[in-house]
Amino acid sequence: MFNHLQGVPADPLLKLITQYAQDENIDKVDLGVGVYKDELGNTPIMQAVTAAEIIILDKQKTKTYIGPAGSQLYCERSAELLFGENHSVIKDRRLSIAQTPGGCGALRMAAEFINFCAAGAKVWVSTPTWVNHIPLLTEAGLVLAEYPYYDNQTKSVDFGGMLEALETAKEGDLVLLHGCCHNPSGADLNPEQWQQLTNLIVAKDLIPFIDIAYQGLGDGLDEDAYGLRLMAERVPEMIVASSCSKNFGLYRERTGTVVIISSNSQRASICTSQLFSTIRGHYSMPPAHGAAIVETILDDNLLKAQWLNELTTMRLRLSDNRAALVDAIKSAGVTEDFSFINSEKGMFSFLGINPTQVTRLKDDYSIYMAGSSRINIAGIAQHNVQYVANAIAKVISSQ
Ligand code: LMR
């Protein structure tokens, strides 16, 4: 049965983790996979998370099965985080929610659910989008179409091109949007653009499918959910996949949420039963620990305040790193304008250099980034920023 299998190359992004670990250069810099790092290059456990784990260890009485939705308290707190406590979709009971194994679990269960509702449904994805969106959606049976998003020339969102492409979408098509901190470009829609896009989605009866994996790391928890909350108010049906990997630092605990919004509460309860059946047929029920941490934090005012403080520190560090990198590139003598990095949000930006230059940064300077020149802004630190900028200046000037 297995004899015909061909080897599959390792995921290029995840491969960077191994390559970086094996590099013995003491000046090496990891700007690869999207994990938050502090000034020392560590990805520490948030203090609110550790405090919650102590409480969980003390209070948890059983590890018996919990059901396909996971923890109800987690689902409720997650919905409040996403939509805001008083959002009409919560009050009108239009939500079907489940705790999932990470944001990927949420995306995949959403994709399986969509494919069950409408086999081979079309999902419009941004060009570019997060690489793993493609297998997560297509392997569930969905068909992808692309809308232009990031313009490599202007270093900003090609909003006109995006609207023009979506004008050709058909009723019932889904539009995958990054709620904030677009991965890989860091270029986000502004509120006016979200409003225009919402008008188009409503007018054409399209279904928004929002992936929000970085809430709190762009402009703030509420600000980052602006587009999601706006669309949820305006459309009858919508899908959301969220992740606690980045904003709670729970990467390996695999904690996310899938939300289906239906047009009314009766339809929502039917959708809920179907969503749970989809989950049961895939992994039966989600792992508990990460969600227990999140609900413990969000349900306790002191812990929540501590978490918010830590999240704010992370967000500010990312924007400080952006400014420091732009300044350092300038002082390294680069004449091209890199200030677009300052107006982008969250963990990522493209440097906009070519693949040969990316390879030279890795081979000659041990600076690791995705082949697309996407950098993880969190990997920049005071001690390495000028080294990175000087290396960028060198590879730009020699090609
Ligand atoms: C990234 O884009 O680097 C992260 O979301 C990690 C991943 O799984 O790709």
Residues whose N, C-alpha, C, O or C-beta is under 5 A from the ligand:
A	BS01	LMR	G32 V33 G34
